[in-house]
Structure formats: structure tokens, C-alpha cells
């Protein structure tokens, strides 16, 4: 149950309003309404809290859906993930963190599905591996790293491994680095 300070405030403006207006209440952005002669679209900055009082999530709501930039937090207050939404679906570039604040992975979403290059990290944010994805499946290269050097690689098509290289020299021999 949210207390009074957690409640979202809103302010509506005339349909002829064309410039967004921010309403500040005790330092919190509460609501913006975009309007023109054809449509009315409410844009609200939303904040959600854990029972402990720590922030759980914050970001923009447009027409009752997550939109634009969002941040989500662990109960201990550390950032868990951050990225963009478009109509409640993840889009663009996202970062994911462990509960101690260390970067765990990062990559692209399109229409709430992982796509393009995704990078995965081990302790102290050292690159472990990165893979090309399409429609949430490995599709292209997956490269494994040790001390920032490629030590192993594989090529996938629709999630199925079609070729593997066990060292950088053989991988480089068979592939153009410009393909990466």
C-alpha cells in the first residue's frame, strides 16, 4: 500500500497546450500532459518504493504504459537495471547490474526481445563473452574472452551452433574482423 508521498499527482492543461509543462511538488516531477487539437496524452514521472522506503523503480508513464527511460533497484538500493521502454516493451540499450552494483550484462532490445550484440561480464566488470542475437536467439558470433582477449569463438544460426573455434588464431584465419 502506498503512502500519501508515493501517490502520483497529475495536472491537466487545455487541449491547445503545445509545450510540455512540469509540475514540481516537494522536488518530485509529477505529471506532464501533451496536447494538440487532435489528441491528449498524459506523461507522468512514476516512482515506486519498497516497504523499507528504498526506491524500487522510477520512470515515465505515458497513457498508462512504461515509456522512455526507466531505472529499477534492488531492495538494498543498488541499481538493478536501466533502459528504455516504448509502450511497455523494452527497447534500445539496457544495462543489468548485480546487487553489489557491478555491471553484469548489457545489450539491445527491439520490441521486448534481445537483439544485436550482448556483452556479459564477470567480477570487476571484465568482459566474459559477447554474442550477436536476433529475436532473442544467438544468431551470428559468440566470442569468449580472457583478460580482454578472444580465446574461443562460435557461430550460431537461429540458436544452433554451426561452427566453433578454440583459439583466436584459427578464428581470425577463417573470419574477417570487420564482420564483428
Residue pairs with C-beta under 8 A, 6 or more apart in sequence:
2 49
5 26
6 47
6 48
6 49
8 30
8 31
8 44
8 46
9 23
9 25
9 30
9 31
10 30
10 31
10 33
10 42
10 44
11 21
11 23
11 30
11 31
11 33
12 33
12 42
13 21
13 33
13 35
14 35
15 35
15 36
15 37
15 40
16 35
16 36
16 37
17 33
17 34
17 35
18 35
18 36
20 32
20 33
20 34
20 43
21 32
21 33
22 29
22 32
23 29
23 30
23 31
23 32
24 30
28 45
28 47
29 45
30 44
30 45
31 42
31 43
31 44
31 45
32 42
32 43
32 44
32 45
33 40
33 41
33 42
33 43
34 40
34 41
34 42
34 43
35 41
41 62
41 63
42 62
42 63
43 60
43 61
43 62
43 67
44 60
44 61
44 62
45 58
45 59
45 60
45 61
46 57
46 58
46 59
46 60
46 61
47 55
47 57
47 58
48 55
48 56
48 57
48 58
49 55
49 56
50 56
50 75
52 75
54 73
54 75
54 76
54 77
55 71
55 73
55 77
56 72
56 73
56 75
57 70
57 71
57 72
57 73
58 70
58 71
59 66
59 67
59 68
59 69
59 70
59 71
59 85
60 66
60 67
60 68
60 69
60 70
61 67
62 68
65 85
65 87
65 88
66 85
66 88
67 85
67 86
67 87
67 88
68 84
68 85
69 82
69 83
69 84
70 82
70 83
70 84
70 85
71 79
71 81
71 82
72 79
72 80
72 81
72 82
73 79
73 80
74 80
74 99
76 99
78 97
78 99
78 100
78 101
79 97
79 101
80 96
80 97
80 99
81 94
81 95
81 96
81 97
82 94
82 95
83 90
83 91
83 92
83 93
83 94
83 95
83 109
84 90
84 91
84 92
84 93
84 94
85 91
89 109
89 111
89 112
90 109
90 112
91 109
91 110
91 111
91 112
92 108
92 109
93 106
93 107
93 108
93 109
94 106
94 107
94 108
94 109
95 103
95 105
95 106
96 103
96 104
96 105
96 106
97 103
97 104
98 104
102 121
102 123
102 124
102 125
103 121
103 125
104 120
104 121
105 118
105 119
105 120
105 121
106 118
106 119
107 114
107 115
107 116
107 117
107 118
107 119
107 133
108 114
108 115
108 116
108 117
108 118
109 115
113 135
113 136
114 133
114 136
115 133
115 134
115 135
115 136
116 132
116 133
117 130
117 131
117 132
117 133
118 130
118 131
118 132
118 133
119 127
119 129
119 130
120 127
120 128
120 129
120 130
120 131
121 127
121 128
122 128
126 145
126 147
126 148
127 145
127 148
128 144
128 145
129 142
129 143
129 144
129 145
130 142
130 143
130 145
131 138
131 140
131 141
131 142
131 143
131 156
132 138
132 139
132 140
132 141
132 142
132 156
133 139
133 140
134 140
134 158
137 156
137 158
137 159
138 156
138 159
138 161
139 156
139 157
139 158
139 159
140 155
140 156
141 153
141 154
141 155
141 156
141 175
141 179
141 180
142 153
142 154
142 155
142 156
143 150
143 152
143 153
143 180
144 150
144 151
144 152
144 153
145 151
149 168
150 168
150 171
151 167
151 168
152 164
152 165
152 166
152 167
153 164
153 165
153 168
153 171
153 175
154 161
154 163
154 164
154 165
155 161
155 162
155 163
155 164
156 162
163 174
165 171
165 174
